[in-house]
Amino acid sequence: MQVLITGNMGYIGPVLTQYLRKTFPGIRIIGFDAGFFGHCLTNASTLPETRVDTQYFGDVRAFPAKLLDGISAVVHLAAVSNDPMGKRFEAVTNAINYEASVRMAALARDHGVKHFVFASSCSMYGAAEGGPRKENDNLNPLTAYARSKAATEQHLANMDLGAMTASALRFSTACGMSERLRLDLVLNDFVACAMASGEITVLSDGTPWRPLIDVKDMARAIGWGITRTWDNGGQLVRVNVGSQQWNYQVKDLAYAVADAIPGTKVSIDTNAPPDKRSYCVDFDYFRNIAPDHQPQVSLQQCIHELKTGMESMHFKDANFRSSQFMRLKVLEKHMSDQRLDETLHWSNAHE
């Protein structure tokens, strides 16, 4: 099996590569990444990309089709990866997350790729009332990031996929330790607050609902996607990926971290305007069609692994929200140093 992973040098890629290596003996892994966050290593004993067979650098908006020759599965992670970046780079988000994604799917189809796995998002449900959201419920994307994921899914549903199986994995909010740790994710942020200052500051009133999934369980679901057959969900499946047990209100996550890290205080801004991004999600369909690839990491285990990983890093940065642990800050630093331009292309100064 030959698998190409786009965006493999981010938060998910290092964990996914390790999982694929352990799960599929003899697998050949090819990475393709722009390299924006390659230097953002956290507690890594070696460069994670030493685990891939070949690493290519490039812009997914100009992906060279020849790299798909002989590839059996594409895992498409490359994206402007959260709401703050999507707000700052709205047009770029559409170009990378939607236009480049549907081009990648078409190229994969035309090159005989058997499996296309698209990293989608439950954030498409936006503000959702009336119970946990199921796959056929209406979408209400509130951000450029969420809109780009919804648009890509719709395009996949309308396009001729040829002989290719496509899986749109609507991931819950990611969390957990990685060799390129992100702290612009709610649970990771809370653990960092507890470790650095002993106080968790919740920037909302704490009531919004979020489904979460550990990055190792994301990798497990992707492993399912690259082997899934048509009789298990159809040629294109759009599925919520997570577990019922991981639907939490933001305040409950803060208190769970405080319980795990003694001495931590929780500060909630009860006067903050409501965060409209609030949604519970139903994961029955995923449990039915992927029973052997269900999430296994508990909230307590995830918090423990984050705590242990940060301790090994000697993490004490109370100003981490202005650091390279925040992906938007990394892009802004590249731009201020004239390495990236406003369209997130590497500039001449970088060459």
N, C-alpha and C positions, 0 to 999 in steps of 0.2 A: 504494500500500500504506500502510495506517495501522496502526502498531504501538504498543501500550501496554505500557510497562515499569513494573512495580511494584518498589519498592526501588531506583530508579535513581540515588539519591544516596548510594550506598555505594561499595565498592571496585571492583566490576565495572562498574557503570553508566557511568561516564565513558568507559571503554575501549570498551564495547559501543556506546555512542552514536556515537563516532567511526567505529567499524567499519561500522555500519549506514549512516551518511551516505555513506561512500566506496563502499560495495558496492551500494547500492540507490538510484540516482538518483531524485529525486522523492519519496522516502519521507517520510511524515509521522510524527513521533515524539511521543508523549504520555508524560509522566512522572508517576508517583504515588508519593509518599514521605512518611513521617512527619517527616523532617527531623532525626532524632536526630544524624546525623553530617555534616550539611551544612556545618558550619564547619571540618571536619577536612581542609582543603585542603593538598596537598603539591606544591610545584613547579608549580602551576597558573598559566598566564598569563592565564586568564580563568575565570569561573565555568563549570564544565562544563555546567550546565543551559542556558546560552545556545545550546547545540547542539540542544536539543529545541524543538519547535514550541509546546508548551504544557506547563507544569509545574503539577501539582496537589499540594496538601499535605493529608494525611489519614491516618487509621488504617486499615490494610488489613482490620482486623476489622469495620469499618463501611464497606466500600468502596461508593461510590454507583454503582449499576448503570447509571445513565444515561450514565456516562462510556464505556461499552462500545458505545454507538451508533455504527455505522459503522466499528468497529475490525475489522481482518482478522486480526490476530495479537496474542496476549498473551504477553509474556515475564514470568514470575512469579519474580522474584528476592527479593521481600520476605520476610525471615525473621530470627529470632534466630539469628545466623549462626555460632556455634561452640560447642564443648563447654563452656568456662568460663561463658559466658553461659547456656547451657542448664541447667547445674548450679545457677546462682544463681537463674534464673527458670524453673523446670521447668514450672509450670502455664501460665505465659505462653508458653513455647515451644510447648506443645501447642496453645494457643489461636491463636497466630499461624501457626506452621509447618504445622499440620495442619488445624485447623477452618477457619481463614480461607482456606487454600489450596484445600480441596475446595469451599468456597462460591464462590471465585473461578472455579474450573473450571465449576461449574454455571451461574453467571451468564454466563460466556463462551459456553457452549453455547446457552443460552436467547436470547442476543443475536446469534446467527448468526456468532460468531467462527469463522474457519476453522482457525486453528492455535493451540494452547495449548502453551507450552513451560514445563516445570516444572524449576527448578534443583534437582536431586536430588544425591545424594552417594554416593561409594564407601565412605564411613565406615560404611554399613550392614553391611558385611562384618565389621566388628569384629575379633575374634580369629579368624583364618582360617588353618588349616594344610592342607597337602596340595596345594600348587600354586596358581597364579594363579586368582582367582575369576572365574567366568563368570556371565553374567546369570541363568542358571537355577539356580545354586548356592544353597544355603541362606543366609539372612541371619542375622547375629548382632549386631544393634545393641546397643551397650553404653552409650550415652548418650542423654539426652533429645533432643538434636539428631538423632542417627541414628535414633532411634525415630520421631520426627516425620516424617522423610523416608520411612521405610519404610511408615508408616501412610498417608501421602498417596498413595504409589504404589499401595498395595493398594486404596484407595478408587477411584482412577482406573481400575484394572483391573475393578472390580465395577460401576461406574456406567454408565449409558447416556450415551454421548458424543454421541449424535445424529449430525450431519453433521461434527462437529469432529475434526480430527486432533490427537492429544496425544503429546507427546514428553517422557519423563522422562529427563533427561540426568544420569546418575550421574557427576558431575564428580570427578576426582582432586582432591587438595589444591591449592588455588590458590596462585600465586606470581607475582611480577613487579611491575613499576612501574605506578603508577596516580596520577591526580591526587587520589585520596583513599587514599593508601597505608595498608595495615594491616601491623603488625609482629607480630601475634599469629598468624602463619603460619610454619611451620617454616623454610623457606628464607629468607624475608624477615627473620626473626628473626636467622638466622645472619649474613646480610650486615650487618645493623645492628650486631650484636656486633663484627664485624670492623672496621667503620668507626668505631665509637665508642670501643672499648677495645683493639682489637688482639687480643682473645681471644674465642673462641667457647665458650660454656659450654653443653654438652649436658646437659639436665636428666634424661635417662634413661641407660640403659647403651649407647645408640646402636644397638642391634640391631633395633628394630622396623622393619618395611617400610612405606613410604609410596609411593603413586603421586602424581606431581605434574603440574600443567599450568599453563602461563603464562596469564595473564588474557587476553592477545590471542588465544590459541588457544581459550579458552572462548567468546569472542565469535564466533569463526569457527564453532564448533559450533552456537551459538544461531542464527546466520545460516542454517545448514542446517535447523534445527528449524522456523523460521518459513516455510519454503518446501517442506517435506517432503510427499510425497504418500503415499496409503495403500499403493500398490504398492511402497513402499520402507520396509519395516519393519512394515506393518500400521497399523490405525487408532491403536493405542496402541503405542509402542515404549518399552521400558525398556533403556537401553544405557549401558555403561561408556564414559566419554569421557576419552581420554588416549592414551598410546602405550606400547608395551612398553618402549621405551628409557628411560622415565621412572619405572620401578619402582626405588626406591632404599632402602637402609637409611639411617637417620637419620645415622649416623656418616659414611657416604660423602658425604652432602650437606655436612656440616661440613668435611670435608677438601677437597671441591671448591671451597668458598668460600675456604678458606685458600690453596689453590693460586692462586686468581684475585686474591687480595689479599695480596701479599707481606708477610711479617712477622707474620702472624696465627698465634696459637697456638690449639690445640684442647684443651679440657679436657672429658673424659667421666667422668661419675660411674659408674664400673664397679660400685659398691655399691648403686646405685639399684634399687628394686624394678622388676621388668619392667613395661613399658608393655603392657597387654593389647591395645591398639589396634594391631594389626600385620597387614597384609594386602598381598599382591601381587594385581594385577588383570590379567585378560586383556582385551585391546582388539581382538581379531580381528573381532568382530561390527561394531564401529564402523568399522573399516577397510574392511570389506566393503560396508556400506550407505552410507557417507559418504566415498568415496575422494577427493572433491575438497575436503573440509573437514577434512583431517587436521592434527594439530599440526605446526607448522613451526618453532617456537622451540626452540633447543637449551638445555640446562642452562647452558652457558657463556655464551650470549647473554643469557639471563635474568639471571644473576649480574652480567654486565657492565652491563646496563641498570639494574639496581637500584643498583649502585655509582655509575654516572654520575648517576642521578637524585638519590641522596642527597648526592653531592658538590655538585650544583647547589643543594641545600637547605642546604648547610653543616652537614650532620647530624653532631653529635658528642655526642649525649645518651646517656651511659652508663647513665642511669636510665630508658631509654625504656619498660621494662616497667611503669612506673608512670605513663606519659604517655597523651596522647590518641591515640597510635598503637595503643593497645590498646582494642578496642571496649568491653570490659566496663568499663574505667576511665572512658570517656566517659559511659556510662549511669550509673555510680555518681556522677560529678560532677554530672550533671543532677539526680539524686535528692538529693544533699547540698545542692544549691542550691534544692531544692523546685520544680524545673521538671517533674520526672517523679515519678509515684507508683509504688508497688510493683508495679502491674500494667502499667507502662510506658504509661500514658496521660499526656498533658500535663496538668499540674495547673492549678488556678485562678491560681496565682501566675505562671504563664507567660502567661496570657491578657491 
